Amino acid sequence: MSTVVDPVQSPQAYQSMLINLVGDDDPADVQAATSAALRRIVAAAGDHLHTRPADGEWSVLELLGHMLDAELISSARYRWVIAENRPPLGPYDQDRWVGALGYNGAEPSELLETFDALRVANLALWQRSTPEQRARDGVHAERGPESFDLMFRLIAGHSRFHIDQMRRTLDAVSGPSPVLP
């Protein structure tokens, strides 16, 4: 697993980390596989779904909430980039969102269903987008210009990163599980 890179302090290193997690894999295939992996992890978490491995770290359920937030934000960014001329892409404070939105007390099924709906819509948008639309970009406040293509690859790497983080979280709070692929 890659070393964790701070997305605000090292934005280009963060992008590289996520892109490297996708490698030569098709980012649409990576994203299409995410929902099933999330469901397996949530099912395997059992009583540990809400357990944080340490102070300041997220539980599996909070990680799922963060992935939902990232999918929501990405969904909007994709559409702004396709429809607007180089729109500004504002950052968000992921820790603030996870805490304020109370994900550790949320129903896992609600988070999974919302994530799935957004992911399906974003994959459909990708499939019907043209090469010209995929090349369009917006200007991220912390990372600079980002095309639809780049953002789509980044969210695929983001999915892989946080699925692995969920597995590590479960290992930390319950011991290694041979069930999780």
Secondary structure as the mmCIF struct_conf table of DSSP 4:
data_model
#
loop_
_struct_conf.conf_type_id
_struct_conf.id
_struct_conf.beg_label_comp_id
_struct_conf.beg_label_asym_id
_struct_conf.beg_label_seq_id
_struct_conf.end_label_comp_id
_struct_conf.end_label_asym_id
_struct_conf.end_label_seq_id
HELX_LH_PP_P HELX_LH_PP_P1 SER A 2 VAL A 4
TURN_TY1_P TURN_TY1_P1 PRO A 7 GLN A 9
BEND BEND1 SER A 10 SER A 10
HELX_RH_AL_P HELX_RH_AL_P1 PRO A 11 VAL A 22
TURN_TY1_P TURN_TY1_P2 GLY A 23 ASP A 24
BEND BEND2 ASP A 25 ASP A 25
HELX_RH_AL_P HELX_RH_AL_P2 PRO A 27 ALA A 45
HELX_RH_3T_P HELX_RH_3T_P1 GLY A 46 HIS A 48
TURN_TY1_P TURN_TY1_P3 LEU A 49 HIS A 50
BEND BEND3 PRO A 53 ALA A 54
TURN_TY1_P TURN_TY1_P4 ASP A 55 GLY A 56
HELX_RH_AL_P HELX_RH_AL_P3 VAL A 60 ALA A 83
BEND BEND4 GLU A 84 ARG A 86
STRN STRN1 PRO A 88 LEU A 89
HELX_RH_AL_P HELX_RH_AL_P4 GLN A 94 ALA A 100
TURN_TY1_P TURN_TY1_P5 LEU A 101 GLY A 102
HELX_RH_3T_P HELX_RH_3T_P2 TYR A 103 GLY A 105
BEND BEND5 ALA A 106 ALA A 106
HELX_RH_AL_P HELX_RH_AL_P5 PRO A 108 ARG A 128
HELX_RH_AL_P HELX_RH_AL_P6 PRO A 131 ALA A 135
STRN STRN2 ASP A 137 HIS A 140
TURN_TY1_P TURN_TY1_P6 ALA A 141 ARG A 143
STRN STRN3 GLY A 144 SER A 147
HELX_RH_AL_P HELX_RH_AL_P7 PHE A 148 SER A 174
TURN_TY1_P TURN_TY1_P7 PRO A 178 VAL A 179
#
